[in-house]
Amino acid sequence: MAPTSLPPPHPVTPDRRYFVVRGRLWRMANPELPGEERAQLVADLMRARREVGKALRSKDADAERLARQAVEVAKHSLGERGPPWWRDGAPDYNRRMVRNTPYAQWFAMLDIE
């Protein structure tokens, strides 16, 4: 029988605010989003990303600009960009190198290359 949940493909910080890709922190989506809303926003994001690729392949700068705007809207709606979704006043380290943040020691203990 297959497992019901797979481990995340990238390390996730202990507070579940970020995941790490190639040493950089990326903000997780807001965990308080209702499931259906989150699913719709993820579908919107994936559609917009496909449109970016299509525009790049066709060298259509106007379509690319519109598609990238749609990506930005979806990411803001998911909480991955814009104001942080947490309410405790902690700073946002989105897109920063993990080694330059308070998560550096945690990440170093993972021994990931």
C-alpha positions in Angstrom: 0.0 0.0 0.0 1.3 3.5 -0.9 2.0 6.0 1.8 -0.7 8.6 2.4 1.6 11.5 2.5 5.0 11.9 0.9 7.9 13.8 2.6 8.4 17.3 1.2 10.8 17.4 -1.7 12.8 20.2 0.0 13.7 20.8 3.7 11.0 22.8 5.5 12.0 25.1 8.4 10.8 23.9 11.8 8.3 26.8 12.0 6.9 25.7 8.5 7.3 29.2 7.1 9.9 28.4 4.5 11.3 25.6 2.4 14.9 25.6 1.1 16.0 25.2 -2.5 19.8 25.4 -3.3 20.4 27.2 0.0 17.7 29.8 -0.5 14.6 30.3 1.7 11.2 30.4 -0.2 8.0 31.2 1.7 5.4 28.5 2.1 1.8 29.1 1.3 -0.5 30.2 4.1 -1.5 27.0 5.9 -4.7 28.7 7.1 -6.1 28.8 3.5 -9.2 26.6 3.2 -8.5 23.5 1.1 -10.7 24.3 -1.9 -9.4 27.9 -2.1 -5.8 26.7 -1.9 -6.4 24.1 -4.6 -8.0 26.7 -6.9 -5.1 29.1 -6.3 -2.5 26.4 -7.0 -4.4 25.5 -10.2 -4.4 29.2 -11.2 -0.6 29.4 -10.5 0.1 26.3 -12.5 -2.0 27.6 -15.4 -0.2 31.0 -15.3 3.2 29.3 -15.3 2.2 27.3 -18.3 1.2 30.5 -20.0 4.6 32.0 -19.2 6.3 29.1 -20.9 4.0 29.3 -23.9 4.6 33.0 -24.3 8.4 32.5 -24.0 8.3 29.8 -26.7 6.3 32.0 -29.0 8.4 35.1 -28.1 5.2 37.1 -27.3 6.3 39.8 -24.8 2.8 41.0 -24.1 1.5 37.5 -23.3 4.5 36.9 -21.2 3.9 40.1 -19.2 0.3 39.2 -18.6 1.2 35.6 -17.6 3.8 36.8 -15.2 1.3 39.2 -13.6 -1.1 36.2 -13.2 1.8 34.2 -11.5 2.3 37.2 -9.1 -1.4 37.5 -8.3 -1.6 33.7 -7.5 1.6 33.8 -5.3 0.3 36.8 -3.4 -3.1 35.1 -2.9 -1.3 32.0 -1.6 0.8 34.0 0.8 4.0 33.1 -0.9 4.7 36.8 -1.7 3.5 40.1 -0.3 3.1 40.6 3.4 3.9 37.6 5.6 0.9 35.4 6.5 2.1 35.0 10.1 1.0 37.4 12.8 3.7 37.2 15.4 5.7 40.1 14.0 8.7 37.9 13.0 10.6 39.3 10.0 10.3 37.8 6.6 13.4 36.1 5.1 11.8 35.1 1.8 14.3 34.6 -1.0 17.3 35.1 1.3 20.2 32.7 1.6 19.5 30.5 4.6 23.1 30.9 5.8 22.4 34.7 6.3 19.3 34.1 8.5 18.4 32.8 11.9 17.8 29.4 10.2 21.5 28.9 9.4 22.3 26.7 12.3 19.2 24.5 11.7 20.1 24.1 8.0 23.7 23.3 8.8 22.6 20.5 11.0 20.8 18.9 8.1 24.1 18.2 6.4 22.7 18.8 2.9 25.1 19.6 0.1 
